[in-house]
Amino acid sequence: MSPNKRNYRATFILDNCGVEESIDQIIANVKQEIVTVEGDVGEVENFGQRDFARVTNPKRPAGIYVQVDFAAPATAPAALKERLRLNSTVYRTYVEVL
């Protein structure tokens, strides 16, 4: 890891309703987005489908939770969120510093 990179853990809630891509393909696309913002992808953990504690949309009561550890520059989390904002298969993104 280069000295100007920090370690992050991103949690994504994925939604594959109405999409022909498999979850593995969606995860590969998310990993590619991390690489695009100069990130080095580490461990990827798929927690599977989980029900939401608070359902904000009755048509979407659950989502697929995936956690990705990666190292990237300090600007990467904001850039990643912006890139994924318009991606309909990524319902939510949460990035924390490790």
N, C-alpha and C positions, 0 to 999 in steps of 0.2 A: 504494500500500500504506500502510495506517495505521501509525503508529509502534508500536502495541502488538501487531503481528502479526509472526510469524517465518516464515522460509521452510523448508519441509519437503519431503522426497521420500519417498513411501510406495511400497513394493513389495508387491503383492498376488499371491498364488497363488490362482487361481480354479479352481473345479471345477464343470463343468456337466453331470456325469453324472446322469442321472435327472431333469433339469430341462428344461422346454420352452423356457426363455428362451435367446436367442442370447447370445454373448459380448458383443456391443455393448450389449445390454439390461442385462446384468450390470454392465458398466463404467459405464453411465449410472446405475444404482442406487448404485454405489459413489461416483460423483461427487456424487450427491444427498446421500448420507450426509456427505460432506465439507462440503457447503454447509450442512447441518443443524447441524454443530458450528462454524459461523461461519467456514468456510474459503472462500478464493477459489481455485478450481481453475485451474491453469495448463496446462502441457504434459502430455499423456497419451501414453504409448508402450506399445504392445502388442508384446511379444516373442514371442508365440505359445506353442505347447506345447513344454515342455522336460521331459526325464527328470530325476527326482530323483537326486542323488548317493547318498543313502542312502534306500532305500525302507523306510518304517516300516509301511506297509500294502500288502500284495501286490495288493489290489484297486485301489490308487491309485498306480501307478508313475510318474505324470507329472502335471503341472499347467500351467495357462496363466498365464504371468507378465505382469503389467502394472505399469508404473511411472507414478505420478502426482505431479507437482510441484504444491504448493499453499502458500498463505500463510494462517496462522491464528493465533489466540491460543495462548499456552503450554499452556492446558488442553486444546486440541483433540486431540493425539495419544492421550492416555488415553481421552478421551470417544469418539473414533473407534473405537479398539480395542474398547471396551466395547459400542458399538452394533453392530459387525460380528461380535462373539463368537458370537452366536446365528444368524448368517446362514450357512446351509448352503452357499451358493455361494462364499463366501470361505473358503478352506482355511487360509491363513496371512496375517498382516499384519505388516509391518516398517516402522516410521517412523523416519527419521533427520533431524536438523537440518542444513540446508545452510549 
